């Protein structure tokens, strides 16, 4: 997430959220997302 925000020229990431869910026994899916912002 940080690398993608830097690639877009963002100055910060706000409202970062994490989510996870069980896919199958012994495995889980983890998602992280937020909003990249550019200060003017």
Backbone as JSON, one array per atom type, in Angstrom:
{
  "sequence": "XXXXXXXXXXXXXXXXXXXXXXXXXXXXXXXXXXXXXXXX",
  "N": [[0.83, -1.17, 0.0], [1.91, 1.26, 0.8], [4.01, 1.51, -1.04], [2.56, 1.7, -3.45], [1.17, 4.09, -3.03], [3.3, 5.9, -2.87], [4.26, 5.64, -5.48], [2.24, 6.89, -6.88], [2.67, 9.45, -6.17], [1.73, 10.36, -3.76], [1.38, 12.06, -0.6], [0.58, 11.12, 1.84], [-1.22, 8.48, 3.56], [-4.51, 8.05, 4.39], [-7.16, 7.02, 6.6], [-6.67, 4.2, 6.78], [-7.52, 0.78, 6.49], [-8.07, -2.57, 7.59], [-8.84, -5.91, 6.77], [-9.93, -9.26, 7.22], [-10.52, -12.65, 6.27], [-11.57, -16.05, 6.53], [-10.43, -18.38, 4.25], [-10.06, -21.07, 3.69], [-9.54, -24.04, 5.66], [-6.87, -23.35, 7.71], [-5.95, -21.27, 6.15], [-6.03, -17.81, 5.34], [-7.44, -14.78, 4.1], [-6.09, -11.62, 3.76], [-6.7, -8.2, 3.69], [-5.66, -4.9, 2.98], [-6.37, -1.51, 2.87], [-6.57, 1.94, 1.9], [-6.8, 5.53, 1.69], [-5.0, 7.41, -0.53], [-3.41, 10.55, -0.35], [-2.65, 13.82, -1.64], [-1.0, 16.63, -0.63], [-1.63, 20.09, -1.1]],
  "CA": [[0.0, 0.0, 0.0], [2.8, 2.41, 0.86], [4.73, 1.59, -2.32], [1.64, 2.18, -4.47], [0.9, 5.5, -2.76], [4.5, 6.64, -3.28], [4.33, 5.62, -6.95], [1.26, 7.85, -7.37], [3.06, 10.78, -5.73], [0.96, 10.73, -2.57], [2.13, 12.5, 0.58], [0.14, 10.38, 3.02], [-2.34, 7.55, 3.44], [-5.45, 8.29, 5.48], [-8.25, 6.07, 6.76], [-6.23, 2.84, 6.47], [-8.38, -0.25, 7.04], [-7.64, -3.95, 7.4], [-9.93, -6.88, 6.83], [-9.49, -10.63, 6.99], [-11.58, -13.66, 6.23], [-11.08, -17.41, 6.37], [-10.65, -18.89, 2.9], [-10.18, -22.51, 3.91], [-8.9, -24.4, 6.92], [-5.43, -23.07, 7.73], [-5.59, -20.17, 5.24], [-6.86, -16.63, 5.49], [-7.22, -13.69, 3.15], [-5.94, -10.36, 4.48], [-6.74, -7.05, 2.78], [-5.39, -3.59, 3.57], [-6.64, -0.46, 1.9], [-6.69, 3.27, 2.46], [-6.92, 6.6, 0.71], [-3.76, 8.16, -0.72], [-3.72, 11.97, -0.55], [-1.57, 14.73, -2.03], [-1.21, 17.95, -0.04], [-1.32, 21.19, -2.02]],
  "C": [[0.88, 1.25, 0.0], [3.53, 2.59, -0.47], [3.82, 2.12, -3.43], [1.33, 3.66, -4.27], [2.09, 6.36, -3.18], [4.6, 6.72, -4.8], [3.35, 6.61, -7.57], [1.6, 9.27, -6.96], [2.31, 11.27, -4.5], [1.89, 11.16, -1.44], [1.77, 11.7, 1.83], [-0.96, 9.39, 2.65], [-3.23, 7.8, 4.64], [-6.52, 7.21, 5.47], [-7.84, 4.65, 6.34], [-7.11, 1.83, 7.19], [-7.82, -1.63, 6.71], [-8.83, -4.86, 7.55], [-9.35, -8.27, 6.6], [-10.69, -11.56, 6.97], [-10.94, -15.02, 6.0], [-11.43, -17.9, 4.97], [-10.9, -20.39, 2.97], [-9.47, -22.83, 5.21], [-7.4, -24.16, 6.82], [-5.0, -21.94, 6.81], [-6.57, -19.01, 5.45], [-6.48, -15.6, 4.43], [-7.16, -12.41, 3.97], [-5.88, -9.23, 3.47], [-6.45, -5.79, 3.57], [-5.65, -2.55, 2.5], [-6.8, 0.87, 2.63], [-6.8, 4.28, 1.33], [-5.61, 7.37, 0.65], [-4.11, 9.62, -1.01], [-2.45, 12.74, -0.9], [-1.9, 16.1, -1.43], [-0.83, 19.03, -1.04], [-1.02, 22.46, -1.25]]
}
